[in-house]
């Protein structure tokens, strides 16, 4: 499915910066960050989706897949423990 984008160069959505570069946390599962990293694997490209807890720097969920789609991201989110 082709992504639809605005043609005027404006971002699709802008959200408030609630972390404001404060990457310290006093409690587990209070501040979580996520990223998708590209992993070259032979002739293919794999993707690593991970969620990091800023309390102790621990990766609390991750998924490796061969395509970036909604299911790939949702698989990572489903691994999260129950959030307070």
Beta strands, then each sheet from edge to edge (+ up, - down):
strand 1: 32-41
strand 2: 44-53
strand 3: 58-65
sheet 1: 1+ 2- 3+
end
